[in-house]
Amino acid sequence: MQSTFMKFALRPATVKKGLMVSLVVGTVLNVINQGDLFIYQKWESLSFFKLFLTYVTPFLVSVYSTATALVNFAKVEKYNT
């Protein structure tokens, strides 16, 4: 199952979807969490680790959920044939 999961997780379409979700959700969350620092250009107070994690987390969640759904769909398709 793990190799099937990785096959679906590393598909270009899955990675592209993850990147798009990460861009939108990560940007919104960064504006919510550190927007004042961007507005007032307080770059020294900005947490780049938090900035990074705010984009990585939605990417990983999206890739994981997409790959899991595709694995489950493949199991159903295999069962039905």
C-alpha positions, 0 to 999 in steps of 0.5 A, spaced: 500 500 500 505 504 501 508 504 494 501 505 491 500 511 496 507 514 494 505 513 486 499 517 487 502 522 492 508 524 487 504 524 481 505 531 477 497 533 478 497 531 485 503 536 487 500 541 482 494 541 486 498 541 493 502 547 490 495 551 488 492 549 495 498 551 499 499 558 495 492 560 497 491 557 504 498 559 506 497 566 503 491 567 507 494 564 514 500 568 513 496 575 512 492 573 518 498 571 523 503 576 521 499 581 516 501 587 521 508 585 520 508 585 512 504 592 512 508 595 517 514 592 514 517 590 520 522 584 517 526 583 523 520 581 527 517 576 521 518 569 523 521 566 517 520 559 520 512 560 521 512 563 514 515 557 511 511 552 515 504 556 513 505 554 506 508 547 507 502 545 512 497 546 507 501 543 501 502 536 505 495 536 508 493 537 500 497 531 498 496 526 503 488 527 502 489 527 495 493 521 495 489 517 500 483 518 496 486 516 490 488 509 494 481 508 496 478 509 489 483 504 486 481 499 492 474 500 490 475 500 483 479 493 484 474 490 488 468 492 483 472 489 477 
